[in-house]
C-alpha cells in the first residue's frame, strides 16, 4: 500500500513538472525576471552565461534544443541578441517563438529607451538604432518589464494570472523601496567613465554624470590616441572608472592609473539562478562603485 502511494505521489510530481511553463531567457537578468514573476509555475533556462558579452555569442545546438521545447522566450531585445537569437530560434523550428507570436517577449519593447535613432551602420561600431538595449541596468525599467511579463504569462497560463501580477507588483515594491537609498548614496558623486554604454540607464536613473567611455564608439576597442585624449580631457577632475567583467582591463586600467581614479570590474548580470534579491544586490555593487567604495 505504501509503495502504491509512493508511486502515485511520484506520478503526480511528474505531471506537475511537465505542466510547468518552459521559459528560455537570453540572459541571467531576464531569467531572474522570468523566475521572479513566474514563480513555481515556470521552469527557466538561460542561454547566455553572465560572464559573457551577450552581443557576441553564436547560435549553438544547445540553444536550439532549449528553444525547441520552450513555450516562451524572454529576450532583452533592441538588437542585443541580433547576432545569434534569430538563428537559434530558426534552428529550433518552434514557430510559437517567432517574433510577433505570444511566445516571443522582448524586455526593451516594453519601456522607453535612450539613444534611439542614429544610423544602422555596423562600420560605426556596435550600434543599436532601436535604442540602448541594456535596460537590465535600470531597476525601475525592470519593474515595468516585470508588469508586462506578468501579462504575457497570464495569456499563456490564465489560471495563474493573479499570482503573476502579484509577483510583478512585489518586485516593483522592492525596487521602489531601494531607490531612495541608492539616490542618496550617489548624491554628489563626481562622475564615472564606463568602458561601454552598458550602465548608462543606471547612471541616468541615479543622476550620476557619465564623463566618457573607454571605447571610442560602442563595440570598437580603444586606440592609444583615444585613451590619451580621454585622460587629457579629464585631468584635474575626480571620478571612477568602471568596466564590465567581460571587457578588457588594459584600457580602463590605463585611464584609472593616469587619473589616479578607482577602477572597478563588475558583472552586468546576476548569477545564474539569481532571485530578485541577488539582482538588487548587483545594483548595490554598482552604486557603491560609482562612489568609489567597492573593488
C-alpha positions in Angstrom: 0.0 0.0 0.0 2.8 2.4 0.9 4.6 1.5 -2.3 1.4 2.3 -4.3 1.0 5.6 -2.6 4.7 6.5 -3.2 4.3 5.6 -6.8 1.2 7.7 -7.1 3.0 10.6 -5.5 5.9 10.4 -7.9 3.4 10.3 -10.8 1.7 13.4 -9.5 5.1 15.2 -9.1 6.0 14.2 -12.7 2.7 15.6 -14.1 3.2 18.8 -12.1 6.8 19.2 -13.5 5.5 18.6 -17.1 2.8 21.2 -16.6 5.4 23.9 -15.7 5.7 26.5 -18.4 9.0 26.2 -20.1 10.7 29.6 -20.4 14.0 30.3 -22.1 15.7 33.6 -21.2 18.6 35.0 -23.2 20.5 36.4 -20.2 20.5 35.7 -16.5 18.9 39.1 -15.8 16.0 38.1 -18.0 16.0 34.7 -16.3 15.8 36.3 -12.9 12.8 38.3 -14.0 11.0 35.3 -15.6 11.5 33.3 -12.4 10.5 36.2 -10.1 7.3 36.8 -12.0 6.5 33.2 -12.9 7.4 31.6 -9.6 6.9 27.9 -9.4 4.6 28.0 -12.5 7.7 28.3 -14.7 10.9 26.5 -15.4 13.6 28.8 -16.7 16.7 28.1 -18.7 19.3 30.8 -19.5 21.2 30.8 -22.8 23.9 33.4 -22.2 26.3 32.9 -19.2 26.5 36.0 -17.1 30.3 36.3 -17.6 29.9 36.5 -21.4 29.1 39.5 -23.6 25.6 38.8 -24.9 26.4 40.9 -28.0 28.8 38.4 -29.4 27.5 34.9 -28.8 26.9 32.4 -31.5 23.8 30.2 -32.1 24.6 26.8 -30.8 22.8 23.4 -30.9 22.3 23.5 -27.2 20.4 26.8 -27.6 18.3 25.4 -30.3 17.5 22.3 -28.2 16.4 24.5 -25.3 14.2 26.7 -27.6 12.7 23.7 -29.3 10.8 22.7 -26.2 10.1 26.2 -24.9 6.7 27.9 -24.5 8.2 31.4 -24.1 11.5 33.1 -24.9 12.3 36.2 -22.9 14.9 38.4 -24.7 16.5 41.7 -23.9 15.7 42.9 -27.4 16.7 46.2 -29.1 19.1 44.0 -31.3 21.3 43.0 -28.3 20.9 39.3 -29.4 20.6 40.0 -33.1 23.7 38.1 -34.0 22.5 34.8 -32.6 19.0 34.6 -31.3 17.1 34.7 -34.6 19.3 31.9 -35.9 18.8 29.9 -32.8 15.0 30.3 -33.0 15.0 29.4 -36.7 17.1 26.3 -35.9 14.8 25.3 -33.1 11.9 25.0 -35.6 9.4 26.2 -32.9 7.1 28.7 -34.7 5.5 29.7 -31.3 8.7 31.6 -30.5 8.8 33.7 -33.7 8.7 37.5 -33.2 5.1 38.6 -33.2 3.8 35.4 -31.6 2.7 35.1 -28.0 5.8 33.0 -27.2 8.2 35.8 -28.0 8.8 38.6 -25.5 11.3 41.4 -25.6 12.1 43.5 -22.5 13.3 46.5 -24.4 9.9 46.7 -26.3 8.1 47.3 -23.0 9.9 50.5 -21.9 11.1 53.8 -23.2 14.7 53.5 -24.5 17.6 56.0 -24.5 19.9 56.6 -27.5 17.1 55.9 -30.0 17.9 56.6 -33.7 21.2 57.0 -35.4 22.5 55.3 -38.5 22.1 51.5 -38.7 25.7 51.2 -39.9 27.9 48.5 -38.3 31.0 50.2 -39.6 30.3 52.8 -36.9 30.6 50.1 -34.2 28.1 48.1 -32.1 25.2 50.5 -32.9 21.6 49.9 -31.8 19.3 52.3 -33.8 16.3 50.9 -31.8 17.9 52.3 -28.7 20.3 51.3 -25.9 19.4 47.7 -25.1 20.9 47.5 -21.6 17.6 48.1 -19.7 18.5 45.5 -17.1 20.7 48.1 -15.5 17.7 50.2 -14.6 15.7 48.6 -11.8 12.7 50.9 -12.4 12.5 49.9 -16.1 13.0 46.2 -15.0 9.9 46.7 -12.7 8.0 48.0 -15.8 9.1 44.9 -17.7 8.0 42.7 -14.9 4.5 44.0 -15.1 4.4 43.5 -18.9 5.8 40.0 -18.5 3.1 39.1 -16.0 0.5 40.0 -18.6 2.3 37.8 -21.2 2.5 34.9 -18.8 -1.2 35.4 -18.0 -2.0 34.8 -21.7 -0.2 31.5 -21.6 -1.4 30.4 -18.1 -4.7 32.3 -17.4 -5.4 30.5 -14.2 -2.2 31.9 -12.6 -2.8 35.5 -13.8 -3.4 36.9 -10.4 -0.3 35.3 -9.0 1.9 36.6 -11.8 0.6 40.1 -11.4 1.2 39.9 -7.6 4.7 38.7 -8.1 5.4 41.6 -10.5 4.0 44.1 -8.1 6.1 42.6 -5.3 9.3 43.1 -7.4 8.3 46.7 -8.2 7.7 47.3 -4.5 11.2 46.1 -3.7 12.7 48.4 -6.3 10.7 51.4 -5.1 11.9 50.7 -1.5 15.6 50.6 -2.5 15.6 53.6 -4.9 15.8 56.4 -2.3 18.8 54.8 -0.6 20.6 54.4 -3.9 19.9 58.0 -4.9 21.1 59.3 -1.5 24.3 57.1 -1.7 25.4 58.6 -5.0 24.4 62.2 -4.3 27.4 64.3 -5.1 29.2 61.5 -6.9 31.8 63.2 -9.2 31.1 61.1 -12.2 32.1 57.9 -14.0 33.9 56.6 -17.1 32.4 53.4 -18.4 34.0 51.0 -20.9 30.8 50.6 -22.9 27.4 52.3 -22.8 26.0 49.4 -20.8 25.3 51.1 -17.5 24.0 54.4 -18.8 20.5 53.6 -17.7 21.6 53.3 -14.1 23.7 56.4 -14.2 20.8 58.3 -15.7 18.3 56.9 -13.1 20.6 58.0 -10.2 21.8 61.3 -11.7 25.5 60.3 -11.9 27.4 62.1 -14.6 28.9 59.9 -17.3 32.2 61.6 -18.1 33.3 59.4 -21.0 33.8 55.9 -22.4 36.9 53.8 -22.8 35.6 52.7 -26.2 35.8 55.4 -28.9 32.5 54.1 -30.3 30.4 51.2 -28.9 32.0 47.8 -29.7 35.3 49.2 -31.1 38.4 48.7 -28.9 40.1 51.9 -27.8 43.1 53.2 -29.6 46.1 54.7 -27.7 45.2 58.1 -29.0 41.6 57.9 -27.8 42.8 56.9 -24.3 45.3 59.7 -24.2 42.6 62.2 -25.3 40.3 60.9 -22.6 42.9 61.3 -19.9 43.8 64.8 -21.1 40.1 65.9 -21.1 39.6 64.5 -17.5 42.8 65.5 -15.9 42.2 67.5 -12.7 38.8 66.0 -12.2 37.6 63.3 -9.8 35.8 60.2 -10.9 35.7 56.5 -11.1 36.3 54.0 -14.0 34.0 51.0 -14.2 34.2 48.1 -16.7 32.1 45.0 -17.0 33.9 41.9 -16.1 33.9 40.6 -19.7 35.6 43.8 -21.0 39.4 44.0 -21.4 41.2 45.5 -18.4 44.1 47.2 -20.2 42.4 50.4 -21.4 40.4 51.1 -18.2 43.5 50.5 -16.1 45.5 52.9 -18.2 42.8 55.6 -17.7 42.4 54.9 -14.0 46.2 55.0 -13.3 46.8 58.1 -15.3 44.0 60.0 -13.5 44.6 58.3 -10.1 40.9 57.2 -10.0 39.5 54.0 -8.6 38.9 51.1 -11.1 36.2 48.6 -10.7 35.2 45.5 -12.7 31.6 44.3 -12.1 29.2 41.9 -13.7 26.3 43.3 -15.8 24.0 40.4 -15.0 23.3 38.5 -11.8 24.5 34.9 -11.3 22.6 32.0 -12.9 19.5 31.2 -10.8 19.5 34.6 -9.2 16.4 35.8 -7.4 15.2 39.4 -7.1 17.4 40.0 -4.0 20.5 38.9 -5.9 19.7 41.3 -8.8 19.2 44.2 -6.4 22.5 43.3 -4.7 24.1 43.6 -8.1 22.7 47.1 -8.4 24.1 47.8 -4.8 27.5 46.9 -6.1 27.3 49.3 -9.0 26.0 52.1 -6.7 29.0 51.6 -4.3 31.4 51.5 -7.3 30.1 54.8 -8.5 31.1 56.5 -5.3 34.4 54.6 -5.2 33.8 52.3 -2.3 33.9 48.8 -4.0 36.6 47.0 -5.8 
